[in-house]
Amino acid sequence: MSKIEITFPDNSKKKYESGITPQKIAEDISQGLAKQIITARVNGKLVDLNHPLNQDAKIVLYKFNSAEGREVYWHSTAHLMAQAVKELFPDVKVTIGPAIETGFYYDFDKEVPFTDADLEKIENKMIELSKENLEYHRQELPKKEAEQIFRKMGEDYKLEILDEIPDSETISVYKQGNFIDLCRGPHILHTGKIKAIKLLKTSGAYWRGDSNNKMLQRIYGVSFPSKKELRKYLHNLEEAKKRDHRKIGKELDIYSIQDEIGPGLVLWHPNGAMMRSIIEDFWKKRHFQENYQLVNTPHIGKAGLWETSGHLSFYHDSMYAPMEIDEQEYYIKPMNCPFHIAIYQNEKRSYRELPIKYAEMGTVYRYEPSGALHGLMRVRGFTQDDAHIICTPEQLDEEVENTIEFSLEMLRAFGFEDFEIFLSTRPEKAVGIPEKWEKAQLSLKKALDKLGIEYAMDEGGGAFYGPKIDIKIKDALNRSWQCSTIQFDFNLPERFNMEYIGADNNSHQPYMIHRALLGSMERFFGTLIEYHAGNFPLWLCPVQVKVIPISENFEKYARQVEKELKQHDIRSEIDHKNEKVGYKIREAEIKKIPYMLIVGEKEENSNTVSVRKHTVGDQGTSSLTDFISELQKEIKSKK
C-alpha cells in the first residue's frame, strides 16, 4: 500500500499508509488524545474522524475545548435530540438543528408547543440513546435518491431544502440508529461520546426566520463530555443571570429601551450618559495622543454614495428604506467608511501626509430582525468608535503593530485582562489581488508575533474585502465577548479610486485599515456591565461617592462635604431621604456606589467623614482631605 505524508501544526511530518483516518493518527500519537478529539481539519476542511486520507495532507486535531470541537460536538447532539423527539413524537416534522455559540437548538413542526415535562422526557431519551453508542454514519447520495428517502419519511422541510440544491450536486446525509438527517457534517464518531446533556428552554421560531412562514417549536440545549463540565456550565448560567446587563442596567438606571420609542433604540439615562461622556473623553484624549484626527459626519447620504461603496448591493437588507429629499434618494447610514473616504478625497494627498488616521464616535443604523434584538448587545441604532487608517505599503507593519497595542491598552483601561485573539484569512470569495492579501495577512501575523501575542488562525474567516484581527475578552465566567476589530479593506479604496502621490510622482492606491477598539458603545456597555457585574472601576462610576447625613440636622455639613468633593472633580451626591442610615447604606450598596461618607455630629465637629466602601464595609474615620487624596490616586490608576 502506498504511503502519504501528514504535516502537523508544528510543521513536523510523518508517513502513514494511504487510507488512514484522523482517529488512527490520534491513536498513533497517544491514547489520551484519541479519546479526547472531536474532529479534524484536513487541508483546511473539517472532516469526520473516520474520514480516510488518500493523499498528502496538513492536519489539525481538535478537542472539545476548541471552537471547532464544540461546534461539531453540539451539532451532533442536535441530531441526537431530533432522534429522541422523533421516537417520542413520531408525527413531528424536523427542520434544522445547528450548533450555536452556547450549545445547540433544533426547530420542529409540532402543533402543540413542547412542555417542561416534554423536555424532561426528551432529555432522558437522549441519555438512553447516547448509551447505545450509535455510530454517526455519513452517506453521499444523488439528489433524487435523497429526495426519495425524505419524501417517504414525509419530511417536507428537508424536501424544501433539497429543492434549492442543484440537481448535479451530491447530497450528504448522516444516520445514527434509525434516524437520518440531511447534513454536510462533520459529526462525532458515536453518540457514546455525549456524556452530559441539559435541555434549557423552548421558544417559537418562524421557519427560516420569516414571519410569513409557519411558527415552529425550537428547543435549546447544551452538552458536554463530562457531568462536571455540565455542572460548571449550569452554575455559570445562574451567575450569568445575576450579571445580565438588562437587569443591572435597569437597577443602576443606566438605560432603557421603550416600545413607544422603538425596539432596538436606546435611551441613555443620566447615569449612562455620564459614563458615556467619561469613556468618550478618555477615548478622545488617547486618540489625540496617538495622532488620530477626529471627524464628524452626517447621518444620511445620497443613494449614489451607497451604490459606489457597494452597500446597496451587499448590505441592502440591513439598511433602512430610503427617503426622498429634493427629488433624490437618501439613505440613513449603516457605516461611516464612505464619509471618511470623502474627507480624504477632498484634496490631493502626498505620501508625505500619510498615514492619515480619521476617528469618529459615529452613530449608525442597521435593521436587525426583532427576534435578534437583545438589550444593548443587538440594537438598531448604535455608536461605533470607528477609525480608518490610510497608509502606504511601507507604513503597514508599523501601523498594524501600533493599532494592536493601542487596542489592548484601551481594553485594559476598563479592567479587561484576559483576551482571545483570532487572525482571519482570505475566504474563497474575495476582492483584491492575492499579492495584497498576502502582504496584509503577513503584516497582521508579523505584528502579533513581534508583540509575543498568542492567537488562533481562523482560516478563510476574513471578510470578502480583507483579512482581520478580532480581539475578544474573557470574563470571570469564561465567556468571550467581541470587542476590537482590525480589518483590512481592499474593496473601498478600489471602488472610490483612492490615491496618493508617491515619491516617484506617480499615483498609487493606499492601504486602508478599518479599526474599532471598543466596537459599538452599546455592545461595549453591555459587556462592561456583565464583566464587572455592575461594580465598575471607580473612574467610570457615574456616582463615586454618596454622602449620607445621619439626620436632617447635618445636611448643611453634608453639602459642604459634597461641594469639596465636586471641587476636586469627584462625582458625588447627597442622600436627602427621610430614612434611617441603615436603609440609606443598603440602598447605596444596591446601587453599587463605591464609597459612602456618613456624616453626623462627631464628623461635623472634627471636620472628618466616616468612610464605608462598597461590598467591604466600614473603613473608619478620615479627614476629608486625606479621603480625597486617596480617591484621586485610585481614580488616576483606573483600577
N, C-alpha and C positions, 0 to 999 in steps of 0.2 A: 504493500500500500504506500502511496506517495506521502511525503512529508509536507507540512505547511509551517510557516514561521509566524509565531504570535508575538506581538510587541505590547509590552505593558506600559502603564502610565509613567513609570520611571525610566522608560526607554530601554529597559532590559528586554532580551528576546529569548525565545525558547522554541525548539522544534517539537511538533506533535504530529501524530498520524492524522491524515485528512479525515474529516467527519467527526472529529472530537467536538464535544459540546462545552459551553461555558461552565456548566456544572462540573464536568470531569476535570476541566482546567483548575477550578477552585479546589476540588478534591486533591489534585496533584500538589497544590500549594500547601493546604492544610485542611484537616477535617473540621477544625473550628470555623474556618472561613466558609467551607462548603455548607455548613448548617445555617449560616447567617445570611448568605447572599440571596437577593430577591430577583435581580435582573442583571443584564449585562448590555453594554453598548459596544457594538461591533462595527468598526469602520463608520462611526458616527450615528448608527441606528440602534435603538433599543430593541432587544430580542428576548425571546423565551430562553430559559436556561438549558432547555433540551434542543435548542436550535443547532444543527450540525454546521461546522465550519469547514469549507472545502477549498479555501484559498488563504493566502497570507492575510493577516488582519491585525489591526490595532484593537485592543480590548480593554474595557474598564468594567470592573465588577462592583455592583452597588449593594450595600446593606440597607436595612430599614432606616438607618439614621441619615440617609441621603434623600434629597428631594425626589430623585428618580425612583429610589426604592420604595418610598412611601406612596408615590403615585401608583405604581404597579400593584403594590400590596392592597391599597384601598380600592382600586378599581376591581381587583379580583374579589374583594369582599362584597362589592356592589353586586357582582354576578351571583355570589353565594346568597345574598339577600333576595335577589329576584327568584332564584331557585326555590328558596324557602316560601316565598309568597305564593308562587305557582302551586306548590304542593299543598299549601293550606287553603288557598283561594283559587281553584282551577279556572274560574271564569274571568279572572283579572287578566287584562292585556298589559304586556310590558312595553316600555318605550325606550328610554335611555338611562344610563346609570354611570356617570363619570366620577372620577376622583376629584375632590376639591382640596383647597389648602388645609382644611381642618378635618378631613375624613372623606366621606362619600355620600352620595344620595342616589336614589333611583325613583323615577316617576312611573306611576301605574295608572291605568284607566280602570277605576273602580267607582261604581255609582255611589256607594255609601262610604264616607271617609273612614279611615283607619282609626281605631280607638286605642287608648293606652293598653287595654287588655290584648288587643291585636298585636301591638308592638312586642309585648312580653312573649306571646306565642311565637312570633316570627323570630325573635332573638333566640329562644330555646331551640327552635327548629334549625337555625343556623349553626348553633353549637353542636347539635346532633349530627348534622351533615358534615361539619368540619372534622369530626372524629372518624368519619368514614374514609378519610384520605383520598377523596375523589380527585383524579388527575384532571388538570385543565388541558384538554386536548385540542390543538389547533388543526383546522382543516381548511384547505383552499378549494373553492368550487367555482364553476362557471356561474354567471349571474342567473341564468334560467334555472339551474338546479337549486340555487339558494332560494329563489322565489317559490319554487315548488314546496320546499321544506316549510317556509314560513306561511305560505297560503294554506297548507294542510293543517298547520297549527292554529290558524285563524288570527295570526299576529299582524293586524292591519298596519300598525305603526312601522313595523320592520319592512313591510312591503312598500310603504311610502318612502322610507329612506332608500331602499333599493332602487326605486323608480328614478331617483335622481343620479344614480351612478351609471356611467356609460356601459353599454352592453358588452363592450370588449374587455372590460376590467374584470380581473379575478377577484372574487369575494372571499374574505376570510371569516370563519365562524369559530367559536370556541364552545366546547361541550364539557360539562362536568356532570357525571351521573346521567340522569335523564333530562337535564336542562341544556338547551342550546341557545346561543345568543350571537347575533351579528356583531362582530367586533374586530378591530385592527390588532388589538393586543399591544404589548405582550402581557402575560399573566405569570403568576407564581406557578410552581410545579404541581402542587396539590392543595386541597382545602385544609389538610392537617397542619399547614404552617400558620393557619389563623387560630391563635390560641385564646384571644380575649376579644369580646365583642360587646358593644353597647349601642343600642338604637336610641337616639336622642330626642327626636321630635318628628311630627308630621306637619305638613302645610299644603295648601293648594298651590298649583302652578299650572299656568296655561301651556299647552303643547307648543313647544318652540318659542315660548315667551310671548306669544301673540294673543292678545285679549279677544281676538276674533275666533280663536280656536277653543277646543274643549278644555275645561278645567280638569286637571289630573290630580292625583294624590301623591305627594312627594314624601319619602321617608329619608331622614338624615341619620347617619350613623358614623361610628369610628371603630377601628380595630387595632390590635397590637400583637406583637409576637409573644408577649407575656402579660400575666394579670397584674404584675407590679407596675408595668408601664401604663396600663389602663387605669389603675387606681391613682397614679400620679396625675394622669391627664384629667380625670374627673375632679380631683382636688383642685387642680389649676383652673378648671372650668368654673368651679364655685368662686375661686378667688377672682377670676376674670369678671364675674358678675358684680362683685364688690367694686371693681375698678372701672366698670362701664362708664365711658365718658358722658353718655347721655344722662345717666343717673347723677354722677358727680357734677356735671355741667349745670344741672338744674339746682342741686343743693348749694353750689357755690355761686349761683346766679351769674353764670358766665355768658350764656347764650340761650336763645330759643329758636325753634322753627315752628311757625304757626300756619295752619291751613289757610287762614284769611289772607296771609301774605303770599303763600305758595310753597308747595313741597320743595325741599332741597335749597331753599333760600334762607340764609342765616341772619338773624337779628343779634347783633353783638350788644349785650348789656354793659353798663358802666364797668363792671369788673373785667369782663372780657375785652372791652375796648381799651381799658388801661393796660392790660397785659399785652395786647397787640401793639400799642404805642411803645411800650418798653422794648419789645422784641424788634420792632421796626427801627427804633432809634439806634439800638445796638447794631442791627443789620447794616444800616446806612453808614455808621461810623466805621465799621470794619471794611465795608466796600470802598469807601474813600481811601482808607489806608492801603488797600490792595490795588489802587489805581483804576478802579471802575468809574465810569461816568454814569450818573443817574439820568434816566429819561422818563418821560410820561407820555402815554399815547392814548388815542381815543378809544371809546368802547364800541364804535361801529366803523365800518369801512365799505367802500363800494364793492359791488359784486365782482368787478374785474380784478380787484386785488386778490380775492379768494380763488378766482379762476387761475390766475398766474401762479399762486402758491400751491395749487393742487388740492386745497381743502374741499372745494366744491365737488371734486371728483372722488377723493379718497375718504373724506370726513363728513360728507353731506348729512348722513343720518344722525350725527351728533350736533349738528348746527340748527339753530332756531330759524324759523321761517323768515324770509326777507321782508323788509319794509320799503315802501316807495317814498322817496324824497326827491322833489323836483324832477319827477318822471324817470328817476333812476333807482335801481335796486341797491339797497344797503343790507349788510348782514351784521348782526352783533358778533363780536369777535370770540372765537373759540381759543385763540392763541395770540401771543404778542409778536411772534417772529417777523411777520411781514412788515410791521411798523418799524421795528429796529433796523431792518434792511433798508427801508425807505430813508431813515435818518442817515445811514451810512452812505447811501447813494445821492444824498443831497448835494454832494460836491465830489470832485475827483480826489482819489486817495493815492498817496505815495507809500511805498514800503517803509519810508521813514516814520510814518504815523502809526504803523502797526506795531504791536497789537492794539486794536481798539476793543474796549470792553464796555458794553452797554448793559446796565442793570435797571430793573424796574419791579416794584411791587404792583404787578398788573392784574386787574380783575378781569376774568374771562367767564364765558357762559357756555355750557355744553349740556345738551339734552341727555339725561340719564333716565332710563325707564323707572317708573315709580317703584317697582319691586326691587330695584338695585339700590335705592336711596338708603343711607344708613347713617343717621346722626351727622357728625362732621366728616365722617370718612368718605362718604359718597354724596356729593351735593351737586346742584345745578349752576350755582354761581360761586366762584372761589377766586382767591388771590394767590397768584404764583410769585415766588421770589425768583423771577426769571432773569437770566442774563445770557448774552451772546458774545462769545469771544471770536473776533475776526483777526486772523493772523496769517503769516507767511509759513510755508512748509518748514523753513529753518527755525521758526519760533515754536513749532508744535510741541516738541518734547517738554520744553521748559514750562509752557502754559498748562499742559496736562498735569505735570507734576505739581505745579503751584495750586491748581484747582483741586486736586485730590487732598492736598494738605489743608487747604482752606476749608473744604467741606468737613473734614474730620474735626478740625479745630472748632468750627461753628457748632457742630453737634455736641462736642464735649462741653461746650459752654453751658448747655442746657441740661447737663448731668448724664448724658448718654456715654457709655463706655464700651459696651460690647457690640461689635459690628460683624455683619456678614457682607462680603463684597463679591460681586459677580462681574466677570468680563464677558460680554455677549458679542458674538462674532457674526459674520455675514450670513444672512439667511439665503435660501435658494433663490427667492425673488428679491432682487436688489437693484438700486440705481447706482450710478457712479462706476468709474473704471476700476477693475480689480487692483491695479497698482496703488490707487489711492486708498482703497480698503486695506490693503496690506500695510501701507505706511501708517494709517490711522490705528489699526489694531496693534501694530508693533509699538506705536507710541504709548498707547494705553498700558500695554504689557510691561514695557520698559520702565514706565513711571511707577507702577505697582511693585515691580521687582526692586527697583532702586530704593524705594522707601521701605522695603522689607515688610510689605503688607501681604498677609495671606489672602488668597482669593480663589474662587472656583470659576472654571470655564463654563460658560453657557453656549455651547457650540450651536451656531445657527439662530441664536436668540436675539440678535440685533434687530433694530427696526430696518425697514426696507431702504432707508436713506442713510444709514450709518451705524457703526459699532458703538457700544456704550459700556459705561461702568455704572452699576447700581449699587448703592450703599444702603443696607438695611440695618436697623438697630434691633438688638435683642433685649427683652425686658426680663424682670425677675421671674416671670412665668415661662421663660424660654420662647416667647412669641416673637416673630420677626415683623418689623414694620418698615415699609418702604419710605425712604426719605430722599436722599440726594441721588441725582442722576447726572452723569456727564456723558453727553450724547453728540457724536459727530453728525454732520448733515452734509451730504453731497447733493441733495435734491434742490434745496432752495437757492444756493449760490448759482447753480446752473439755470434754474427757472427764472431767476431775477437778473441773470447775467452780471453778477457781482464781479468787480475788477479792482485792481490796484496797479499802479505803475511801478515796475521793478527797477533795480539798479541798472538794468540793461535798456531802460527807457521803453520797454515793451509792456503790454497789458498782460496781467496774469490773474487767474482766479484764486481768491484766498480760500483757506480752510475756515470753516465756521463750526464752533462748538456751542451747542445748547447746554445750559447748565442751570440746574435748580438745586440749591443747597438744602433748603427746608422742604421743598416740594410745594404743595399748596398750604397756605396758612391754616385753612380749615382742617385738613387732614393732620397737619403738624400739631395743631392744638389738641385734636382728639388723641393723638399719640402721646403728647406731653401729659395730658390728664391721666391716661391709663398707665403710662410708665411710672409716674410719681404717685399714682392713686390720689391725685389732688393735693398732695403735700409738696408743693412747688419749692424750688430753691428760693431763698429769701429775696434775691434780687428781682425775681419775677413776680412775686406776690402783689396783687392789687392793693391789699391792706397788709402792711408788715407788722403793725402794732395796734392793738386795741387797748385804749385807756379806759379803765373801769373804776369809776368813783364808788366808794362803798355806800354813799348816800348822796342825796342832792346837796348836802352841806359842803361837799368837797368838789362840786362841779367847777367852781372858779379855778381851783388848783389844777384840776384835770385839763381845763382849757389852756392854762399856762404850759403844762407838760406837752400837750398836743402842738401848741404854737412853736415850742422849742424844737420838737421833732421835725416839724414841717420846714423850719428854717434850715435844717440840715438835710433836706430832701429825703426824709424818711416818711413814707406814706402811712398815715395813722388816722384813726377816728375814735370818737368817744362813744361809749355805750350810755345813752341817756335814759334807757328804760327804767321804769319804776319797779325793778325786780331785785331779788336778793343777789348778793355777789356770786353765790354758788351757781345760780341759774345763768348769770352772765358769762361765767367762766365756761360752763358746759356748752353754751351757745357758740362762744368763740372757738372752742375745741371742734365742734361740729363744722364750723366754717373754715377750719384748718388755718386759722390765723397764727403765724409763727410765734409772736410774743404778745403777752398781756401784761400791762402795768397796772397793778392795784394801788389806788391812792386813797388815803384816809387821813385822820388827824396826825398819826405818827409820821407819815411821809411828808405831809404839808409842813409840819413843824421842823423837820430835819432836812427839808428840800431834797428828798430822796424818792425812790419808787420801789415797790415790791414787784419783783420780776417772776413771771411764770412763762415757761416755754412749752409750746405745743407738743403733746404726747410725752413730755418729760416731767413737767410739774414745777414745783416751787424752786426758784433759783436764788432765793434770798433777797436782801435789800441792797440797792446800789444807788450811788449818786446818778443823777440824770446825765451828767457829763460823761461819766465812765460808761454808762449803758450805751449812749450814742456812739462813743468811740469804738466799742466792741462791735456794735451793729454795723458801723461803716466798714470795718475790716471784713466782716462776714459778707456784706454786700459786694465789696470790691473783689473778693475771692471767687464770687459766683458759685459758691458751694452751699 
